[in-house]
């Protein structure tokens, strides 16, 4: 009984931890296509939770592309499309990722951005992702360094033998 109590207590500590954990997974899709992804939940500046998914789509015989998808949980702000995503490092470097959903997003709290050219340029430091809202407001999501490091490991994933 004591051991069970200890495991439950340790599990509760882990659930209340504010750290973001992610892992690269490989998904097999239609023949000739493999997707590698990193998925993590991060908070914006107002405490709203966002699912942040960076994925690399590899098609047989074609070059791969890398996209970042942001999915707001209930109560998150609605995103404006098409609007670029601003990426800023703590040292002041900036990039803009093009909005993939030019016409219409699958839901108002979903955004997807092209990271193919940006990811190789990102330094191993924490980032801020910024999206425009109506008026002069922004959503800012802080991305810890260990998540950026994991994202960069997607660059070196080899094409699966398809």
C-alpha positions in Angstrom: 0.0 0.0 0.0 2.9 2.4 0.8 4.6 1.8 -2.6 1.3 2.5 -4.3 0.9 5.7 -2.4 4.4 6.8 -3.4 3.8 6.1 -7.1 0.5 8.1 -7.0 2.3 11.0 -5.3 5.1 11.0 -7.8 2.6 10.8 -10.6 0.8 13.9 -9.2 4.0 15.8 -9.0 4.7 15.0 -12.7 1.2 16.1 -13.7 1.5 19.5 -12.1 5.0 20.2 -13.5 5.1 23.2 -15.8 7.7 21.7 -18.1 7.0 20.9 -21.8 7.9 17.5 -23.0 7.9 16.3 -26.6 9.2 13.4 -28.6 9.8 12.8 -32.3 7.4 10.2 -33.7 7.2 8.7 -37.1 3.8 8.1 -38.7 3.3 5.9 -41.7 0.6 7.3 -44.0 -0.4 6.4 -47.6 2.2 4.4 -49.5 5.2 6.6 -50.3 4.6 9.1 -47.5 6.1 9.3 -44.0 5.6 12.1 -41.4 8.0 12.9 -38.6 6.6 15.1 -35.9 7.3 16.8 -32.6 4.2 17.6 -30.5 4.1 19.6 -27.3 1.6 21.7 -25.3 2.7 25.3 -24.5 1.0 28.3 -22.9 0.6 31.7 -24.4 1.2 34.9 -22.4 -2.4 34.8 -21.0 -2.2 31.2 -19.9 -4.2 29.6 -22.7 -2.9 26.2 -23.8 -1.8 25.6 -27.4 -0.8 22.3 -29.0 2.4 23.0 -31.0 3.2 20.4 -33.7 6.2 20.7 -36.0 6.1 18.0 -38.7 8.2 17.0 -41.6 6.3 15.3 -44.5 8.5 13.1 -46.7 7.1 11.8 -50.0 8.8 9.2 -52.1 10.9 10.9 -54.8 10.1 14.5 -53.7 11.7 17.0 -51.4 10.3 17.2 -47.9 8.5 20.1 -46.3 8.4 21.2 -42.7 5.3 22.9 -41.2 4.4 24.2 -37.7 0.8 23.8 -36.7 -0.7 25.7 -33.8 -4.0 24.4 -32.3 -5.7 26.5 -29.7 -7.7 24.7 -27.0 -11.2 25.8 -26.1 -11.1 29.5 -25.0 -8.1 30.3 -27.2 -8.2 33.4 -29.4 -9.3 33.0 -33.0 -6.5 33.5 -35.5 -6.5 35.8 -38.5 -5.7 34.2 -41.9 -3.6 34.8 -43.9 -1.1 36.3 -41.4 2.5 35.3 -41.1 3.9 33.9 -37.8 6.7 35.9 -36.3 9.5 33.9 -34.7 11.9 35.8 -32.4 14.9 34.6 -30.4 15.9 36.0 -27.0 18.9 37.6 -28.7 16.6 39.6 -31.1 16.8 37.6 -34.4 13.5 37.5 -36.3 11.9 35.4 -39.0 8.4 35.3 -40.6 6.8 32.0 -41.5 4.2 32.1 -44.3 0.6 31.1 -43.4 -0.4 27.9 -45.1 -4.1 28.5 -44.6 -4.5 31.3 -47.2 -8.2 30.8 -47.8 -9.6 29.2 -44.7 -8.4 27.2 -41.7 -10.1 24.0 -40.6 -11.1 25.8 -37.4 -10.7 29.4 -36.1 -8.1 28.5 -33.5 -5.8 26.6 -35.9 -2.8 28.0 -37.8 -0.2 26.3 -39.9 3.0 27.9 -41.1 5.8 26.9 -43.5 9.1 26.2 -41.5 11.0 24.5 -44.3 13.5 27.4 -44.8 13.3 28.8 -41.3 14.1 25.7 -39.1 17.7 25.2 -40.3 18.4 28.9 -39.4 17.1 28.7 -35.8 19.7 28.9 -33.1 19.5 26.6 -30.1 17.8 29.1 -27.8 14.3 29.7 -26.6 11.9 31.4 -29.1 8.7 33.4 -29.0 6.0 32.6 -31.6 3.8 35.6 -32.2 0.5 35.7 -34.1 -1.5 38.9 -34.9 -5.0 39.3 -33.5 -7.5 42.0 -34.4 -6.3 45.5 -33.5 -2.8 45.7 -32.2 -2.9 42.6 -30.0 -0.7 39.5 -30.3 -0.6 35.9 -29.1 2.9 35.1 -27.8 3.9 31.5 -27.1 7.3 30.8 -25.5 9.2 27.8 -26.9 11.9 26.4 -24.6 15.3 25.6 -25.9 14.9 21.8 -25.5 11.9 21.9 -27.8 13.9 23.9 -30.4 16.6 21.3 -30.2 14.1 18.5 -30.8 12.7 20.4 -33.8 16.1 20.7 -35.3 16.6 16.9 -35.0 13.8 16.7 -37.7 16.2 18.2 -40.2 18.4 15.2 -40.1 15.7 12.5 -40.2 16.5 10.3 -43.1 13.9 9.5 -45.8 12.3 6.3 -44.9 12.8 3.5 -47.4 9.5 3.5 -49.1 
